[in-house]
Amino acid sequence: MDFVTTLRILANLTLRFSALAAALCGLLGSDPCALNAAQRTKGPAQAEAIYAQGMRALQQGNLQAAQTAFESVLRIAPDSAEAHNSLGWVLLAEEQIDTAIREFQRAVKLKPGFPQAHINLSNALVRKGDAPGAILESREAVRLAPADSEAHRTLAHALDSSGETEAAAEEMRRAIDREATRADLRDELGSLLVRAARAKEGKAEFAEALRLQPDLGSAHLHLGVLRLQEKAFDEAIVHLQAAVSLDAGSAQAHYYLGEALREKNDPSAALRELQTAVKLQPDFAEAQNAVGLLLQHTGNADEAVAAFRVVARLQPENADGHNNLGLALLQLGDADHSILEFQAALRLRPQDTGYRANLGVAYLQKADFDSAVEQFESALSRAPKDAPLHYDLGLALKLKDKLTEAVGQQLTQSRTTPRPFTRSELF
């Protein structure tokens, strides 16, 4: 997985929680949380008491109790923009995105000048995939509260969701201008700059984030991944170990620490981290694939097959996933099922000579020499200087008792330049 893809995944995960946490800060202020005077005339003591209960439940992380409280408030004061906004926040945290959007829309309709509701609606629309709508709402939040760093940050998220990375970075700078000591804003700006191919500037922002807040796990993670991509493995490991220490439940941190340890030729430690990553997040396809590769290379083909099967299930259009599963099945001597996987890989990438050669090896394993020769010859028509292919074809011909032709292939193989890695290394 490249760093740009990584940061986009991490940004989506961060948006899911950090934007909500920022929204909670607004909700916990005395003015936004208070029901207005007109609403207090409709059961004032009861509504205020229930609303306060809901806010306490939010502070304690009890979303269900908070939802129940805000719904009770709305039965008493159905025109409370604050209660609709608070309920929407809870629903968004519970992944009820469409219902949350309706609550935020009700809040801004009742109180158009309510910037926090526009911010929350924008975040929900980003989660829904409605980038234009999110940009519209966040721009309105900025208009209503131009000095609010969170409004600018939300607009940056919305712009980023529409692919406007450079504009998003500039908007994040505006957020920092309004609250320069917020380490999380520096960290998010760093991610945007890296995705905009400005890695040096991004690295500086990550470092500044850590200067402001040395225990900011996300900044350690981002800087660690960047240093891993730059092949500064020792420094990457330091930051990734810090990220794991600060957030042991982060599958991403364990995954990238595992990758860094693998690069440092510490397969046992790498495997522990990667297996932790998939335990925390079983649908993490890249981590499952990395686990499978390490297990395969250490001779544990049974467990490697199990990991690669997960990859094939999660990413059925991933040709490499099918190929890796096929190779692991070959290690187990299961030629029939490996053939199915190599064929699946070739359907997705018909021109790949490596997949076709692996299919030929599978046919060799089941002693179907004619089919093996057919696959090797097809691969050689696209890669005539591939030495291992000539060797494989020669072996197949020899096994068919076509000795003269086999010798010819061996001679051809000796005159061609071998590839850096051969299929034999995978077994």
C-alpha positions as MATLAB code, in Angstrom:
seq = 'MDFVTTLRILANLTLRFSALAAALCGLLGSDPCALNAAQRTKGPAQAEAIYAQGMRALQQGNLQAAQTAFESVLRIAPDSAEAHNSLGWVLLAEEQIDTAIREFQRAVKLKPGFPQAHINLSNALVRKGDAPGAILESREAVRLAPADSEAHRTLAHALDSSGETEAAAEEMRRAIDREATRADLRDELGSLLVRAARAKEGKAEFAEALRLQPDLGSAHLHLGVLRLQEKAFDEAIVHLQAAVSLDAGSAQAHYYLGEALREKNDPSAALRELQTAVKLQPDFAEAQNAVGLLLQHTGNADEAVAAFRVVARLQPENADGHNNLGLALLQLGDADHSILEFQAALRLRPQDTGYRANLGVAYLQKADFDSAVEQFESALSRAPKDAPLHYDLGLALKLKDKLTEAVGQQLTQSRTTPRPFTRSELF';
ca = [
       0.000    0.000    0.000;
       1.585    3.384   -0.951;
       1.779    6.309    1.451;
      -0.857    8.380   -0.339;
      -3.363    5.545   -0.051;
      -2.348    4.990    3.547;
      -2.924    8.583    4.511;
      -6.295    8.648    2.798;
      -7.354    5.588    4.794;
      -6.037    7.087    7.991;
      -7.705   10.425    7.224;
     -11.044    8.694    6.788;
     -10.610    6.907   10.115;
      -9.521   10.144   11.807;
     -12.470   12.059   10.361;
     -14.828    9.463   11.721;
     -13.782   10.197   15.305;
     -11.761   13.405   15.608;
     -14.357   15.517   13.819;
     -16.987   14.085   16.092;
     -14.840   14.797   19.127;
     -14.425   18.386   18.018;
     -18.156   18.645   17.571;
     -18.594   17.368   21.101;
     -16.449   20.241   22.383;
     -18.905   22.644   20.807;
     -21.836   20.758   22.228;
     -20.416   20.902   25.728;
     -20.213   24.700   25.768;
     -22.781   26.415   27.965;
     -24.479   28.449   25.251;
     -24.820   25.767   22.527;
     -26.104   23.262   25.049;
     -28.794   25.470   26.515;
     -32.350   25.260   25.254;
     -33.605   28.649   24.110;
     -36.125   30.724   26.040;
     -39.096   29.706   23.924;
     -38.287   26.054   24.434;
     -37.884   26.493   28.196;
     -41.522   27.567   28.418;
     -42.532   24.048   27.324;
     -41.626   22.014   30.391;
     -38.458   23.966   31.277;
     -37.223   22.026   34.285;
     -37.884   18.616   32.786;
     -36.366   19.406   29.372;
     -33.263   21.048   30.824;
     -32.722   18.181   33.265;
     -33.051   15.514   30.570;
     -30.776   17.445   28.219;
     -28.155   17.685   30.962;
     -28.432   13.934   31.468;
     -27.801   13.416   27.773;
     -24.698   15.596   27.839;
     -23.331   13.744   30.874;
     -23.937   10.447   29.068;
     -21.984   11.782   26.074;
     -19.078   12.770   28.298;
     -19.077    9.234   29.703;
     -19.208    7.684   26.222;
     -22.658    6.178   26.768;
     -24.172    6.816   23.346;
     -27.347    4.824   23.909;
     -28.246    6.733   27.075;
     -27.463   10.017   25.333;
     -29.686    9.119   22.388;
     -32.568    8.214   24.689;
     -32.197   11.512   26.570;
     -32.121   13.705   23.446;
     -35.103   11.909   21.953;
     -36.978   12.571   25.203;
     -36.060   16.267   25.013;
     -37.416   16.466   21.461;
     -40.747   15.027   22.566;
     -40.999   17.962   24.973;
     -39.347   20.602   22.756;
     -39.564   19.420   19.138;
     -38.270   22.735   17.807;
     -34.989   22.637   19.730;
     -32.196   23.017   17.199;
     -29.684   22.134   19.919;
     -31.422   18.862   20.751;
     -31.665   17.908   17.055;
     -27.970   18.695   16.650;
     -27.002   16.685   19.721;
     -29.123   13.725   18.633;
     -27.562   13.893   15.174;
     -24.104   13.789   16.723;
     -24.969   10.614   18.626;
     -26.507    8.981   15.561;
     -23.426    9.779   13.487;
     -21.212    8.227   16.145;
     -23.435    5.132   15.929;
     -22.949    4.969   12.129;
     -26.585    5.905   11.472;
     -25.471    8.393    8.852;
     -28.721    9.051    6.990;
     -30.698    9.535   10.188;
     -27.985   11.820   11.566;
     -28.098   13.947    8.414;
     -31.836   14.441    8.831;
     -31.324   15.617   12.411;
     -28.611   18.089   11.430;
     -30.746   19.367    8.548;
     -33.599   19.910   10.980;
     -31.249   21.798   13.292;
     -30.012   24.204   10.605;
     -33.538   24.724    9.338;
     -34.708   25.682   12.821;
     -31.603   27.785   13.492;
     -29.789   28.789   10.270;
     -27.112   30.710   12.190;
     -25.978   27.633   14.162;
     -22.376   27.043   12.955;
     -21.841   23.843   14.942;
     -24.828   22.216   13.256;
     -23.454   23.198    9.823;
     -20.077   21.702   10.827;
     -21.698   18.458   11.928;
     -23.858   18.288    8.816;
     -20.769   18.767    6.647;
     -18.948   15.931    8.420;
     -21.961   13.658    7.992;
     -22.207   14.486    4.280;
     -18.524   13.631    3.840;
     -19.241   10.254    5.397;
     -22.198    9.889    3.025;
     -19.971   10.661    0.038;
     -21.709   13.948   -0.791;
     -18.646   16.171   -1.195;
     -20.468   19.115   -2.868;
     -23.053   19.206   -0.094;
     -20.328   18.972    2.550;
     -18.409   21.879    0.993;
     -21.568   23.987    0.902;
     -22.315   23.382    4.581;
     -18.742   23.916    5.758;
     -18.458   27.161    3.775;
     -21.583   28.346    5.550;
     -19.994   27.427    8.888;
     -16.904   29.475    7.963;
     -19.112   32.418    6.969;
     -20.966   32.260   10.285;
     -17.843   31.702   12.402;
     -14.775   32.941   10.490;
     -12.607   32.872   13.627;
     -13.481   29.239   14.444;
     -10.600   26.888   13.633;
     -12.978   23.925   13.575;
     -15.071   25.503   10.823;
     -11.964   25.879    8.633;
     -10.812   22.367    9.487;
     -14.199   20.988    8.465;
     -14.019   22.839    5.153;
     -10.545   21.350    4.621;
     -11.952   17.850    5.168;
     -14.783   18.534    2.733;
     -12.414   19.857    0.064;
     -10.132   16.865    0.545;
     -13.075   14.501    0.099;
     -13.689   16.062   -3.315;
     -10.070   15.585   -4.381;
      -9.078   19.241   -3.905;
      -6.018   18.412   -1.814;
      -4.105   21.644   -2.380;
      -7.149   23.752   -1.504;
      -7.709   21.574    1.548;
      -4.139   22.194    2.710;
      -4.575   25.939    2.380;
      -7.814   25.800    4.366;
      -6.088   23.756    7.076;
      -3.446   26.475    7.259;
      -6.242   28.946    7.935;
      -7.420   26.737   10.780;
      -3.863   26.744   12.181;
      -3.677   30.534   11.841;
      -6.625   30.729   14.237;
      -5.283   28.160   16.719;
      -1.570   27.718   16.154;
      -0.942   25.470   19.167;
      -3.288   22.665   18.073;
      -1.034   19.720   17.320;
      -3.825   17.752   15.610;
      -4.217   20.484   13.003;
      -0.493   20.366   12.243;
      -0.682   16.585   11.894;
      -3.630   16.774    9.498;
      -1.893   19.470    7.451;
       1.141   17.201    7.206;
      -1.009   14.401    5.796;
      -2.536   16.731    3.220;
       0.881   18.022    2.155;
       2.256   14.500    1.698;
      -0.725   13.588   -0.459;
      -0.066   16.735   -2.479;
       3.477   15.404   -3.203;
       5.022   17.852   -0.742;
       6.562   15.286    1.577;
       9.328   17.534    2.948;
       6.783   20.105    4.106;
       4.559   17.344    5.448;
       7.424   15.907    7.487;
       8.031   19.346    9.024;
       4.375   19.574   10.057;
       4.469   16.122   11.675;
       7.590   17.162   13.598;
       5.914   20.379   14.736;
       2.847   18.440   15.838;
       5.076   16.228   17.986;
       6.891   19.246   19.407;
       3.544   20.672   20.482;
       2.221   17.319   21.718;
       4.852   14.575   22.060;
       2.211   11.944   22.862;
       0.127   12.518   19.724;
      -0.134    8.968   18.411;
      -1.432    9.873   14.966;
       1.586   12.116   14.296;
       3.968    9.319   15.321;
       2.067    6.969   13.014;
       2.122    9.345   10.045;
       5.786   10.238   10.479;
       6.665    6.576   10.955;
       4.897    5.583    7.743;
       6.587    8.394    5.846;
      10.022    7.364    7.098;
       9.218    3.747    6.205;
       8.443    4.845    2.656;
      11.716    6.757    2.607;
      13.503    3.565    3.780;
      14.696    5.170    7.012;
      13.723    1.984    8.831;
      15.301    2.645   12.235;
      13.580    6.010   12.620;
      10.349    4.548   11.279;
      10.431    1.814   13.927;
      10.935    4.356   16.720;
       7.870    6.354   15.694;
       5.734    3.304   14.953;
       6.590    1.751   18.307;
       5.519    5.020   19.925;
       2.262    4.916   17.954;
       1.579    1.358   19.149;
       2.419    2.291   22.723;
       0.058    5.270   22.629;
      -2.763    3.386   20.901;
      -2.434   -0.370   21.258;
      -5.784   -0.803   19.507;
      -4.607    0.737   16.236;
      -4.431   -1.960   13.576;
      -2.691    0.487   11.236;
       0.101    1.146   13.734;
       0.741   -2.573   14.281;
       0.643   -3.218   10.530;
       3.223   -0.586    9.618;
       5.434   -1.505   12.551;
       5.323   -5.077   11.251;
       6.293   -3.910    7.781;
       9.199   -1.869    9.169;
      10.439   -4.835   11.220;
      10.194   -7.071    8.155;
      12.377   -4.601    6.258;
      14.888   -4.846    9.114;
      14.968   -8.654    8.679;
      13.198   -9.414   11.942;
      10.477  -11.759   10.664;
       9.414  -13.088   14.069;
       8.754   -9.635   15.515;
       7.172   -8.548   12.220;
       4.796  -11.502   12.246;
       3.705  -10.739   15.827;
       2.788   -7.180   14.885;
       1.023   -8.194   11.693;
      -0.974  -10.893   13.449;
      -2.003   -8.333   16.069;
      -3.178   -6.055   13.260;
      -5.452   -8.719   11.760;
      -6.733   -9.707   15.184;
      -7.749   -6.097   15.787;
      -9.154   -5.689   12.269;
      -9.888   -9.009   10.524;
     -10.996   -7.275    7.307;
      -7.618   -5.514    6.917;
      -6.705   -7.094    3.586;
      -3.183   -5.660    3.299;
      -2.277   -6.957    6.757;
      -3.760  -10.378    5.993;
      -1.668  -10.519    2.822;
       1.494   -9.538    4.699;
       0.797  -12.243    7.299;
       0.322  -14.789    4.515;
       3.593  -13.855    2.820;
       5.611  -14.145    6.036;
       4.007  -17.467    6.921;
       4.586  -18.736    3.401;
       8.253  -17.782    3.428;
       8.775  -19.505    6.777;
       7.209  -22.715    5.463;
       3.877  -22.460    7.302;
       1.779  -22.983    4.198;
      -1.399  -24.054    5.999;
      -1.764  -20.782    7.888;
      -0.588  -18.839    4.835;
      -3.444  -20.352    2.816;
      -5.916  -19.287    5.515;
      -4.650  -15.700    5.387;
      -4.667  -15.542    1.586;
      -8.208  -16.936    1.495;
      -9.293  -13.964    3.588;
      -7.588  -11.622    1.106;
      -9.328  -13.295   -1.845;
     -12.683  -12.987   -0.068;
     -12.161   -9.336    0.859;
     -10.665   -8.348   -2.501;
     -11.964  -10.718   -5.186;
     -10.664   -8.380   -7.902;
      -7.113   -8.462   -6.521;
      -5.129  -10.559   -8.990;
      -2.067  -10.755   -6.731;
      -4.257  -12.086   -3.934;
      -5.371  -15.009   -6.099;
      -1.797  -15.598   -7.260;
      -0.455  -15.654   -3.690;
      -3.159  -18.084   -2.651;
      -2.314  -20.292   -5.628;
       1.369  -20.372   -4.679;
       0.575  -21.297   -1.080;
      -1.715  -24.078   -2.278;
       1.116  -25.351   -4.478;
       3.303  -25.547   -1.371;
       0.679  -27.839    0.132;
       0.647  -29.981   -3.011;
      -2.907  -28.911   -3.868;
      -2.412  -28.400   -7.588;
      -6.115  -28.599   -8.499;
      -7.145  -25.679   -6.277;
      -4.024  -23.692   -7.121;
      -4.940  -23.916  -10.802;
      -8.312  -22.311  -10.054;
      -6.574  -19.412   -8.299;
      -4.024  -18.825  -11.061;
      -6.831  -18.906  -13.604;
      -8.719  -16.305  -11.547;
      -5.594  -14.134  -11.479;
      -5.206  -14.432  -15.262;
      -8.827  -13.469  -15.862;
      -8.084  -10.246  -14.054;
      -4.640   -9.718  -15.649;
      -4.360  -11.842  -18.826;
      -0.978  -10.476  -19.920;
       0.896  -11.334  -16.726;
       3.598  -13.879  -17.622;
       4.346  -14.652  -13.979;
       0.790  -15.787  -13.318;
       0.838  -17.884  -16.481;
       4.146  -19.469  -15.520;
       2.769  -20.323  -12.084;
      -0.205  -21.954  -13.772;
       2.254  -24.003  -15.806;
       4.038  -25.101  -12.624;
       0.699  -26.175  -11.165;
       0.050  -28.327  -14.231;
       3.542  -29.796  -13.836;
       2.741  -30.703  -10.246;
      -0.293  -32.701  -11.334;
       1.701  -34.271  -14.214;
      -0.382  -32.588  -16.928;
       2.678  -31.954  -19.087;
       0.838  -30.895  -22.238;
      -1.008  -28.122  -20.375;
       2.220  -27.082  -18.644;
       4.050  -26.765  -21.966;
       1.149  -24.750  -23.384;
       1.303  -22.243  -20.503;
       5.107  -21.887  -20.572;
       5.114  -21.360  -24.350;
       2.368  -18.757  -24.037;
       4.339  -16.922  -21.346;
       7.534  -17.065  -23.424;
       5.752  -15.516  -26.396;
       5.434  -12.374  -24.255;
       8.764  -12.680  -22.395;
      11.200  -14.500  -24.719;
      14.276  -13.606  -22.603;
      12.873  -14.921  -19.330;
      15.446  -17.512  -18.203;
      13.310  -19.283  -15.581;
      10.544  -19.700  -18.159;
      12.971  -21.426  -20.534;
      14.070  -23.664  -17.678;
      10.453  -24.494  -16.781;
       9.598  -25.257  -20.396;
      12.713  -27.429  -20.698;
      11.730  -29.358  -17.593;
       8.226  -29.916  -18.925;
       9.548  -31.145  -22.263;
      12.032  -33.443  -20.523;
       9.235  -34.919  -18.442;
       7.385  -35.519  -21.719;
      10.489  -37.385  -22.942;
      11.227  -34.707  -25.556;
      14.900  -34.633  -24.611;
      16.239  -32.776  -27.672;
      13.798  -29.931  -27.307;
      14.447  -29.847  -23.559;
      18.189  -29.424  -24.112;
      17.443  -26.576  -26.499;
      15.498  -24.786  -23.814;
      18.319  -25.323  -21.303;
      20.797  -23.755  -23.745;
      18.459  -20.840  -24.326;
      18.114  -20.418  -20.589;
      21.885  -20.197  -20.181;
      22.065  -17.332  -22.698;
      19.327  -15.203  -21.139;
      19.525  -12.905  -18.157;
      17.778  -14.300  -15.092;
      15.296  -12.192  -13.178;
      16.296  -10.994   -9.682;
      13.777  -13.362   -8.090;
      12.651  -16.776   -9.321;
       9.597  -18.784   -8.462;
      11.763  -21.394   -6.725;
      12.413  -18.883   -3.934;
       8.729  -18.872   -3.071;
       8.704  -22.573   -2.135;
];
